[in-house]
Amino acid sequence: MTDVNLINGIALAFEGDAVYSMYIRRHLIFQGLTKPNQLHREATKYVSAKAQASLISRMLEEGLLTDREEELYKRGRNANSHTKAKNTDIVTYRMSTGFEAVMGYLHMTEQTERLEELIDWCIRCVEGE
């Protein structure tokens, strides 16, 4: 078994992107959204690079992350992805990569309760609660 602490930020973000998207999709479906266009449009409010960068900024401002989670955010943010950001600037893209790295790490280390706590917080933020 691979030591999750040795996995690079890009790989953690790859995992985190899928996990976070799955939780958001399930949330939207449980809200009663079923049409593909509607689901995609709504999901973008949560999973776009801009949305994720905004959420991670708020998490940092509010001191929501543990020291370890902040380290992981920085590892993901600072990783050199060799891919170009689509529809956003590089700073926003890197911040969203850091956000996804945190989600990926929590999922890979089976910290499900903490993962869901942060995702629930994100959903409440996006929905303006």
C-alpha positions in Angstrom: 0.0 0.0 0.0 1.2 3.5 -0.9 1.8 6.0 1.8 -0.7 8.7 1.1 1.6 11.3 2.6 4.0 10.6 -0.3 1.5 11.2 -3.0 2.1 14.4 -4.9 -0.4 17.3 -4.8 -1.6 16.8 -8.4 -2.5 13.1 -7.8 -4.3 14.1 -4.6 -6.2 16.8 -6.5 -7.1 14.3 -9.2 -8.8 12.1 -6.5 -10.3 15.1 -4.8 -11.9 16.5 -7.9 -13.7 13.2 -8.5 -14.8 12.8 -4.8 -16.0 16.4 -4.4 -17.9 16.3 -7.7 -19.6 13.0 -6.7 -20.8 14.5 -3.4 -22.1 17.7 -5.2 -23.8 15.6 -7.9 -25.5 13.5 -5.3 -26.6 16.6 -3.3 -28.1 18.2 -6.4 -30.0 15.0 -7.4 -31.4 14.7 -3.9 -32.5 18.3 -4.3 -34.7 17.1 -7.1 -32.6 18.2 -10.1 -32.7 15.6 -12.8 -32.2 17.2 -16.1 -28.6 17.0 -17.4 -28.3 20.7 -18.4 -29.8 21.8 -15.1 -27.5 19.5 -13.1 -24.4 20.7 -15.0 -25.3 24.4 -14.7 -26.0 24.0 -10.9 -22.9 21.9 -10.3 -20.7 24.6 -11.8 -21.6 26.8 -8.9 -19.8 24.4 -6.6 -17.1 22.7 -8.6 -15.7 25.3 -10.9 -12.1 26.5 -10.3 -13.5 29.9 -9.4 -16.0 28.4 -6.9 -13.4 26.2 -5.3 -10.8 29.0 -5.0 -13.5 31.1 -3.3 -14.4 28.3 -0.9 -10.8 27.6 0.1 -10.1 31.3 0.6 -13.1 31.4 3.0 -11.9 28.2 4.8 -8.5 29.8 5.3 -9.9 33.1 6.5 -12.2 31.4 9.0 -9.4 29.1 10.2 -11.5 26.0 9.3 -8.6 23.9 8.2 -6.2 21.9 10.4 -2.5 22.6 10.1 -2.1 19.4 8.1 -5.0 20.3 5.8 -3.3 23.7 5.2 -0.1 22.0 4.3 -1.9 19.8 1.8 -3.7 22.8 0.3 -0.3 24.4 -0.2 1.2 21.2 -1.6 -1.6 21.0 -4.2 -1.6 24.8 -4.9 2.2 24.8 -5.5 2.4 21.6 -7.5 3.4 22.1 -11.1 0.5 20.6 -13.1 1.9 21.1 -16.7 -1.7 21.8 -17.8 -3.3 25.0 -18.7 -6.2 26.4 -16.7 -9.4 26.5 -18.7 -11.6 29.6 -18.4 -9.7 31.0 -15.4 -6.4 32.6 -14.4 -3.5 30.5 -13.1 -3.8 31.7 -9.4 -7.5 30.7 -9.3 -6.6 27.4 -11.0 -3.8 26.6 -8.5 -6.0 27.5 -5.5 -8.7 25.1 -6.8 -6.1 22.4 -7.2 -5.1 23.0 -3.6 -8.7 22.7 -2.5 -9.0 19.4 -4.5 -5.8 18.1 -2.9 -7.3 18.5 0.6 -10.4 16.6 -0.5 -8.4 13.9 -2.1 -6.2 13.4 1.0 -9.2 13.2 3.3 -10.8 10.6 1.1 -7.6 8.6 0.6 -6.9 8.5 4.3 -10.5 7.5 5.0 -11.3 10.6 7.0 -14.9 10.4 5.7 -16.5 12.3 8.6 -14.1 15.3 8.2 -14.4 15.2 4.4 -18.2 15.3 4.7 -18.0 18.1 7.3 -16.0 20.3 4.9 -18.2 19.4 1.9 -21.4 20.2 3.9 -19.8 23.5 4.8 -19.0 24.2 1.1 -22.6 23.4 0.2 -23.9 25.8 2.8 -21.6 28.5 1.6 -22.5 28.2 -2.0 -26.2 28.1 -1.1 -25.8 31.2 1.0 -26.8 29.8 4.4 
